[in-house]
Amino acid sequence: MQTTNRRAPHKTARVTFAGTSAVAALAAVSTALTTLAAAPAQASAPAQVSAPAQAQRGELPAPTGSRPVGFASLHLVDEDRRDPWNPEADRRELMVSLWYPAEKATGRAAPYLTEEESRAVLKNYEVDPEALVGVRTHARAGAPAAAGRRPLVVMSPGFSFPRHTLTSLAEDFASRGYLVAAVEHTYESVATTFPDGRTTSCLACVKGQDHAKVAGSRVKDVSFVLDELLGGRWGERIDRSRIAMVGHSIGGYAASQAVIADRRIKAGANLDGTYRLTKPVKRPFLLIGAADSHTPGGTDESWKAAWRKLTGWKRWVTVKGADHSSFVDYAVLRSQLGLPSQKLDGARALEITRAHLAGFLDRHLLGKHTEVKDYPEVSVHDPGK
Protein backbone atom coordinates (compact mmCIF):
# COMPACT_ATOMS: atom_id res chain seq x y z
CA MET A 1 0.00 0.00 0.00
CA GLN A 2 1.33 3.44 -0.90
CA THR A 3 2.12 5.68 2.05
CA THR A 4 1.13 9.34 1.95
CA ASN A 5 2.17 12.15 4.26
CA ARG A 6 -0.72 14.57 3.85
CA ARG A 7 -2.07 16.35 6.92
CA ALA A 8 -5.16 18.45 7.59
CA PRO A 9 -4.16 22.12 7.14
CA HIS A 10 -5.21 23.17 10.65
CA LYS A 11 -3.38 20.34 12.43
CA THR A 12 0.22 19.41 13.06
CA ALA A 13 0.63 15.76 13.95
CA ARG A 14 3.07 12.92 14.24
CA VAL A 15 2.05 9.40 13.30
CA THR A 16 3.79 6.21 14.41
CA PHE A 17 2.85 2.79 13.07
CA ALA A 18 2.98 0.53 16.10
CA GLY A 19 4.35 -2.97 15.88
CA THR A 20 2.03 -5.93 15.70
CA SER A 21 3.42 -7.49 18.88
CA ALA A 22 2.81 -5.79 22.20
CA VAL A 23 5.81 -4.00 23.69
CA ALA A 24 6.47 -4.94 27.29
CA ALA A 25 4.98 -2.21 29.42
CA LEU A 26 7.39 -0.33 31.69
CA ALA A 27 5.06 1.80 33.74
CA ALA A 28 2.78 0.50 36.48
CA VAL A 29 -0.91 1.16 36.23
CA SER A 30 -2.02 3.34 39.13
CA THR A 31 -5.77 3.11 38.74
CA ALA A 32 -7.86 0.59 40.67
CA LEU A 33 -10.83 0.67 38.29
CA THR A 34 -12.12 -2.54 36.83
CA THR A 35 -14.31 -2.79 33.75
CA LEU A 36 -15.41 -6.40 33.41
CA ALA A 37 -18.36 -6.29 35.78
CA ALA A 38 -21.76 -5.18 34.64
CA ALA A 39 -21.95 -1.47 35.47
CA PRO A 40 -24.17 1.55 34.96
CA ALA A 41 -23.69 3.32 31.65
CA GLN A 42 -21.27 5.90 33.02
CA ALA A 43 -20.14 4.51 36.35
CA SER A 44 -16.73 5.61 37.56
CA ALA A 45 -15.87 2.77 39.94
CA PRO A 46 -17.43 -0.66 39.33
CA ALA A 47 -17.63 -2.91 42.37
CA GLN A 48 -15.12 -5.61 43.19
CA VAL A 49 -16.17 -9.15 42.34
CA SER A 50 -14.63 -12.42 43.48
CA ALA A 51 -14.30 -15.24 40.97
CA PRO A 52 -12.61 -18.61 40.50
CA ALA A 53 -8.83 -18.46 40.18
CA GLN A 54 -8.59 -20.61 37.07
CA ALA A 55 -9.98 -19.65 33.70
CA GLN A 56 -9.72 -20.86 30.13
CA ARG A 57 -8.15 -18.82 27.39
CA GLY A 58 -10.71 -16.37 26.06
CA GLU A 59 -11.98 -16.58 22.51
CA LEU A 60 -14.12 -14.14 20.56
CA PRO A 61 -16.88 -15.26 18.19
CA ALA A 62 -15.87 -15.58 14.55
CA PRO A 63 -16.87 -12.79 12.16
CA THR A 64 -19.96 -13.48 10.07
CA GLY A 65 -18.89 -11.83 6.81
CA SER A 66 -17.14 -13.46 3.86
CA ARG A 67 -13.92 -11.42 3.82
CA PRO A 68 -10.70 -12.15 5.72
CA VAL A 69 -9.79 -9.39 8.18
CA GLY A 70 -6.52 -7.53 8.65
CA PHE A 71 -5.36 -5.50 11.63
CA ALA A 72 -3.07 -2.52 12.17
CA SER A 73 -2.29 -0.18 15.06
CA LEU A 74 -1.62 3.56 14.86
CA HIS A 75 -0.04 5.95 17.33
CA LEU A 76 -1.31 9.46 16.60
CA VAL A 77 -0.02 12.66 18.20
CA ASP A 78 -1.91 15.95 18.03
CA GLU A 79 0.78 18.57 18.57
CA ASP A 80 -1.79 21.39 18.56
CA ARG A 81 -3.89 20.19 21.49
CA ARG A 82 -3.01 19.87 25.14
CA ASP A 83 -4.19 16.73 26.86
CA PRO A 84 -7.48 17.46 28.70
CA TRP A 85 -6.70 15.10 31.61
CA ASN A 86 -2.95 15.28 32.16
CA PRO A 87 -1.80 18.85 32.90
CA GLU A 88 1.81 17.83 32.27
CA ALA A 89 1.10 16.69 28.69
CA ASP A 90 1.28 19.52 26.14
CA ARG A 91 0.01 17.29 23.31
CA ARG A 92 -2.72 14.71 22.89
CA GLU A 93 -1.54 11.15 22.13
CA LEU A 94 -3.95 8.48 20.92
CA MET A 95 -3.74 4.81 20.03
CA VAL A 96 -6.06 3.67 17.25
CA SER A 97 -6.73 0.11 16.13
CA LEU A 98 -7.74 -0.57 12.53
CA TRP A 99 -9.58 -3.58 11.14
CA TYR A 100 -10.07 -3.88 7.39
CA PRO A 101 -10.97 -6.33 4.61
CA ALA A 102 -7.78 -8.16 3.67
CA GLU A 103 -6.66 -9.76 0.43
CA LYS A 104 -5.95 -12.96 2.32
CA ALA A 105 -5.61 -14.14 5.91
CA THR A 106 -1.84 -14.04 6.32
CA GLY A 107 0.24 -13.25 9.39
CA ARG A 108 -0.24 -13.81 13.10
CA ALA A 109 -3.51 -13.34 14.91
CA ALA A 110 -4.04 -9.74 16.00
CA PRO A 111 -3.10 -9.01 19.62
CA TYR A 112 -5.66 -8.29 22.31
CA LEU A 113 -4.52 -6.58 25.53
CA THR A 114 -0.95 -6.09 26.70
CA GLU A 115 0.14 -7.59 30.01
CA GLU A 116 -0.17 -4.27 31.81
CA GLU A 117 -3.60 -3.58 30.31
CA SER A 118 -4.85 -7.03 31.30
CA ARG A 119 -3.56 -6.61 34.84
CA ALA A 120 -5.31 -3.28 35.19
CA VAL A 121 -8.64 -4.61 33.90
CA LEU A 122 -8.51 -7.71 36.13
CA LYS A 123 -6.96 -6.09 39.19
CA ASN A 124 -9.96 -6.60 41.46
CA TYR A 125 -10.79 -10.12 40.30
CA GLU A 126 -9.50 -13.48 41.50
CA VAL A 127 -8.39 -14.66 38.07
CA ASP A 128 -5.08 -14.88 36.25
CA PRO A 129 -4.18 -11.18 35.89
CA GLU A 130 -2.83 -11.78 32.38
CA ALA A 131 -5.82 -13.81 31.19
CA LEU A 132 -6.80 -11.17 28.63
CA VAL A 133 -3.41 -11.15 26.91
CA GLY A 134 -4.04 -14.38 25.04
CA VAL A 135 -7.63 -13.81 23.95
CA ARG A 136 -8.06 -15.40 20.54
CA THR A 137 -8.95 -12.91 17.82
CA HIS A 138 -9.71 -13.56 14.16
CA ALA A 139 -8.00 -10.67 12.35
CA ARG A 140 -4.45 -11.05 11.04
CA ALA A 141 -1.89 -8.41 11.98
CA GLY A 142 -0.35 -6.75 8.94
CA ALA A 143 -2.37 -8.70 6.36
CA PRO A 144 -2.42 -6.85 3.01
CA ALA A 145 -5.52 -4.70 2.59
CA ALA A 146 -7.93 -5.59 -0.17
CA ALA A 147 -8.12 -3.11 -3.03
CA GLY A 148 -10.77 -0.42 -3.21
CA ARG A 149 -12.23 2.32 -1.04
CA ARG A 150 -14.27 1.26 1.96
CA PRO A 151 -16.92 2.87 4.15
CA LEU A 152 -15.42 3.80 7.52
CA VAL A 153 -16.82 3.07 10.97
CA VAL A 154 -15.20 4.97 13.85
CA MET A 155 -15.69 3.36 17.26
CA SER A 156 -15.46 4.78 20.79
CA PRO A 157 -15.38 2.45 23.84
CA GLY A 158 -17.06 2.79 27.21
CA PHE A 159 -15.64 4.89 30.03
CA SER A 160 -12.57 3.05 31.40
CA PHE A 161 -12.98 0.30 28.76
CA PRO A 162 -9.98 -0.37 26.46
CA ARG A 163 -10.64 0.01 22.74
CA HIS A 164 -10.02 -3.71 22.19
CA THR A 165 -13.29 -4.51 23.97
CA LEU A 166 -14.87 -3.53 20.63
CA THR A 167 -12.99 -6.24 18.70
CA SER A 168 -15.94 -8.62 18.18
CA LEU A 169 -17.92 -5.86 16.51
CA ALA A 170 -14.98 -4.42 14.59
CA GLU A 171 -13.91 -7.76 13.14
CA ASP A 172 -17.46 -8.44 12.05
CA PHE A 173 -17.80 -5.05 10.33
CA ALA A 174 -14.50 -5.56 8.52
CA SER A 175 -15.51 -9.04 7.36
CA ARG A 176 -18.54 -7.38 5.79
CA GLY A 177 -16.44 -4.85 3.86
CA TYR A 178 -16.00 -1.92 6.26
CA LEU A 179 -12.80 -0.27 7.43
CA VAL A 180 -13.02 0.20 11.21
CA ALA A 181 -11.08 2.54 13.50
CA ALA A 182 -11.41 2.10 17.28
CA VAL A 183 -10.04 5.04 19.26
CA GLU A 184 -8.37 4.66 22.65
CA HIS A 185 -9.15 7.89 24.50
CA THR A 186 -5.99 8.26 26.56
CA TYR A 187 -6.44 8.66 30.33
CA GLU A 188 -10.08 7.58 29.91
CA SER A 189 -9.18 3.88 29.70
CA VAL A 190 -8.13 1.81 32.70
CA ALA A 191 -4.80 1.29 30.91
CA THR A 192 -3.29 2.19 27.53
CA THR A 193 0.08 0.85 26.38
CA PHE A 194 2.04 2.89 23.84
CA PRO A 195 4.70 1.61 21.40
CA ASP A 196 7.54 2.86 23.61
CA GLY A 197 6.32 0.72 26.52
CA ARG A 198 4.56 3.41 28.57
CA THR A 199 1.23 2.40 30.05
CA THR A 200 -1.07 5.24 31.10
CA SER A 201 -3.87 4.97 33.64
CA CYS A 202 -7.37 6.45 33.84
CA LEU A 203 -6.80 9.97 35.14
CA ALA A 204 -10.33 10.93 34.09
CA CYS A 205 -11.89 8.14 36.18
CA VAL A 206 -12.78 10.20 39.23
CA LYS A 207 -15.99 10.38 41.20
CA GLY A 208 -18.36 13.03 39.88
CA GLN A 209 -16.67 13.30 36.49
CA ASP A 210 -18.42 15.65 34.04
CA HIS A 211 -19.70 13.28 31.37
CA ALA A 212 -20.44 16.11 28.96
CA LYS A 213 -16.77 17.10 29.21
CA VAL A 214 -15.71 13.52 28.47
CA ALA A 215 -18.02 13.29 25.47
CA GLY A 216 -16.85 16.68 24.18
CA SER A 217 -13.21 15.65 24.44
CA ARG A 218 -13.97 12.46 22.56
CA VAL A 219 -15.57 14.42 19.74
CA LYS A 220 -12.27 16.31 19.36
CA ASP A 221 -10.36 13.03 19.43
CA VAL A 222 -12.55 11.55 16.71
CA SER A 223 -12.32 14.59 14.45
CA PHE A 224 -8.54 14.53 14.78
CA VAL A 225 -8.43 10.81 13.98
CA LEU A 226 -10.57 11.42 10.90
CA ASP A 227 -8.18 14.18 9.79
CA GLU A 228 -5.25 11.81 10.13
CA LEU A 229 -6.90 8.82 8.47
CA LEU A 230 -8.26 10.78 5.53
CA GLY A 231 -5.07 12.76 5.06
CA GLY A 232 -2.64 9.90 5.61
CA ARG A 233 -1.75 6.54 4.11
CA TRP A 234 -5.21 5.09 4.84
CA GLY A 235 -6.98 7.89 2.97
CA GLU A 236 -6.83 6.02 -0.31
CA ARG A 237 -8.71 3.13 1.29
CA ILE A 238 -11.60 5.21 2.68
CA ASP A 239 -14.79 6.33 0.97
CA ARG A 240 -15.02 9.68 2.73
CA SER A 241 -18.68 10.10 1.79
CA ARG A 242 -19.57 7.02 3.86
CA ILE A 243 -18.49 7.45 7.49
CA ALA A 244 -20.39 6.43 10.64
CA MET A 245 -19.62 6.35 14.36
CA VAL A 246 -20.56 3.64 16.85
CA GLY A 247 -19.96 4.10 20.57
CA HIS A 248 -20.47 2.02 23.69
CA SER A 249 -21.62 3.66 26.93
CA ILE A 250 -20.12 7.15 27.08
CA GLY A 251 -18.78 6.42 23.61
CA GLY A 252 -22.43 6.40 22.52
CA TYR A 253 -22.88 9.82 24.14
CA ALA A 254 -19.84 10.99 22.14
CA ALA A 255 -21.33 9.53 18.94
CA SER A 256 -24.47 11.62 19.41
CA GLN A 257 -22.35 14.75 19.73
CA ALA A 258 -19.98 13.85 16.89
CA VAL A 259 -22.75 13.48 14.30
CA ILE A 260 -23.74 17.04 15.17
CA ALA A 261 -20.25 18.53 15.28
CA ASP A 262 -18.53 16.77 12.36
CA ARG A 263 -20.30 16.85 9.00
CA ARG A 264 -18.20 13.98 7.72
CA ILE A 265 -20.03 11.55 10.03
CA LYS A 266 -23.23 10.50 8.29
CA ALA A 267 -24.79 8.23 10.94
CA GLY A 268 -24.31 7.23 14.57
CA ALA A 269 -25.14 4.49 17.07
CA ASN A 270 -25.24 4.42 20.85
CA LEU A 271 -24.77 1.09 22.65
CA ASP A 272 -26.32 1.31 26.11
CA GLY A 273 -24.99 4.78 26.91
CA THR A 274 -26.67 7.50 28.92
CA TYR A 275 -26.66 10.65 26.78
CA ARG A 276 -28.11 14.12 26.55
CA LEU A 277 -28.85 16.33 23.58
CA THR A 278 -28.93 20.11 23.55
CA LYS A 279 -29.24 20.24 19.76
CA PRO A 280 -31.20 18.04 17.37
CA VAL A 281 -29.53 15.10 15.65
CA LYS A 282 -30.68 15.26 12.05
CA ARG A 283 -28.75 12.24 10.84
CA PRO A 284 -29.66 8.55 11.26
CA PHE A 285 -29.17 7.37 14.83
CA LEU A 286 -29.56 3.92 16.37
CA LEU A 287 -30.03 3.10 20.05
CA ILE A 288 -29.36 -0.44 21.34
CA GLY A 289 -29.56 -1.07 25.07
CA ALA A 290 -30.33 -3.45 27.90
CA ALA A 291 -34.06 -3.88 28.50
CA ASP A 292 -33.93 -3.34 32.27
CA SER A 293 -32.37 0.09 31.97
CA HIS A 294 -33.42 1.34 28.55
CA THR A 295 -36.97 0.21 28.03
CA PRO A 296 -39.15 3.35 28.25
CA GLY A 297 -39.81 3.75 31.96
CA GLY A 298 -36.57 1.95 32.84
CA THR A 299 -33.78 3.18 35.10
CA ASP A 300 -32.14 5.40 32.46
CA GLU A 301 -34.54 8.18 31.49
CA SER A 302 -32.08 9.95 29.18
CA TRP A 303 -33.15 8.05 26.07
CA LYS A 304 -36.77 9.11 26.39
CA ALA A 305 -35.74 12.70 27.12
CA ALA A 306 -33.56 12.82 23.99
CA TRP A 307 -35.90 10.90 21.66
CA ARG A 308 -37.72 13.95 20.27
CA LYS A 309 -34.39 15.61 19.46
CA LEU A 310 -33.56 12.75 17.09
CA THR A 311 -35.19 14.34 14.06
CA GLY A 312 -33.76 12.09 11.33
CA TRP A 313 -34.16 8.33 10.87
CA LYS A 314 -34.08 6.69 14.30
CA ARG A 315 -34.58 3.36 15.99
CA TRP A 316 -34.69 2.35 19.67
CA VAL A 317 -33.94 -1.32 20.37
CA THR A 318 -33.65 -3.12 23.71
CA VAL A 319 -32.39 -6.62 24.44
CA LYS A 320 -33.90 -8.72 27.23
CA GLY A 321 -31.37 -10.44 29.47
CA ALA A 322 -28.56 -8.07 28.50
CA ASP A 323 -26.57 -5.80 30.80
CA HIS A 324 -24.24 -2.87 30.20
CA SER A 325 -21.29 -4.98 29.02
CA SER A 326 -23.35 -7.33 26.81
CA PHE A 327 -22.75 -5.25 23.69
CA VAL A 328 -18.96 -5.63 23.63
CA ASP A 329 -16.44 -8.45 24.07
CA TYR A 330 -17.15 -8.81 27.78
CA ALA A 331 -20.43 -10.46 26.78
CA VAL A 332 -18.45 -13.66 26.15
CA LEU A 333 -15.20 -13.06 28.03
CA ARG A 334 -16.76 -12.78 31.49
CA SER A 335 -18.18 -16.30 31.49
CA GLN A 336 -15.01 -17.66 29.89
CA LEU A 337 -13.02 -16.20 32.78
CA GLY A 338 -15.48 -17.51 35.36
CA LEU A 339 -16.82 -14.05 36.17
CA PRO A 340 -20.47 -13.06 36.67
CA SER A 341 -22.14 -12.08 33.41
CA GLN A 342 -25.49 -11.20 31.88
CA LYS A 343 -28.47 -13.58 31.88
CA LEU A 344 -28.48 -13.81 28.10
CA ASP A 345 -25.88 -16.08 26.51
CA GLY A 346 -22.91 -13.90 25.56
CA ALA A 347 -22.52 -15.19 22.02
CA ARG A 348 -26.23 -14.60 21.48
CA ALA A 349 -25.93 -11.04 22.80
CA LEU A 350 -23.12 -10.26 20.35
CA GLU A 351 -25.00 -11.92 17.50
CA ILE A 352 -27.96 -9.62 18.12
CA THR A 353 -25.77 -6.53 18.41
CA ARG A 354 -23.80 -7.36 15.27
CA ALA A 355 -26.95 -8.04 13.26
CA HIS A 356 -28.69 -4.80 14.16
CA LEU A 357 -25.56 -2.71 13.62
CA ALA A 358 -24.88 -4.38 10.26
CA GLY A 359 -28.41 -3.65 9.10
CA PHE A 360 -28.10 -0.04 10.23
CA LEU A 361 -24.71 0.58 8.63
CA ASP A 362 -25.62 -1.15 5.37
CA ARG A 363 -28.79 0.89 5.12
CA HIS A 364 -27.32 4.30 5.85
CA LEU A 365 -23.81 4.03 4.42
CA LEU A 366 -24.36 1.65 1.50
CA GLY A 367 -28.03 2.22 0.68
CA LYS A 368 -28.49 -1.54 0.94
CA HIS A 369 -31.19 -3.55 2.68
CA THR A 370 -29.79 -6.26 4.93
CA GLU A 371 -32.37 -8.47 6.54
CA VAL A 372 -32.22 -8.60 10.34
CA LYS A 373 -34.03 -11.63 11.66
CA ASP A 374 -36.52 -11.41 14.47
CA TYR A 375 -34.97 -12.15 17.84
CA PRO A 376 -37.44 -12.90 20.66
CA GLU A 377 -35.16 -11.03 23.10
CA VAL A 378 -35.44 -7.81 21.09
CA SER A 379 -38.07 -5.11 21.43
CA VAL A 380 -38.38 -1.97 19.31
CA HIS A 381 -39.75 1.16 20.97
CA ASP A 382 -41.21 4.47 19.84
CA PRO A 383 -42.41 6.47 22.85
CA GLY A 384 -43.56 9.24 20.51
CA LYS A 385 -46.44 7.15 19.24
Secondary structure by P-SEA (a helix, b strand, c coil): ccccccccccccccccccccccccccccccccccccccccccccbbbbbbccccccccccccccccbbbbbbbbbbbcccccccccccccbbbbbbbbbcccccccccccccccaaaaaaaaccccccccccccccccccccccccbbbbbbbbbbbccccccccaaaaaaaaaaabbbbbbbcccccccccccccccccccccccccccaaaaaaaaaaaaaaaaaaaaaccccccccccbbbbbbccaaaaaaaaaaacccccccccccccccccccccccbbbbbbbcccccccccccccccccccccccbbbbbbccccccccccccccccccccccccccaaaaaaaaaaaaaaaaaaacccbbbbbcccccbbbbbccc
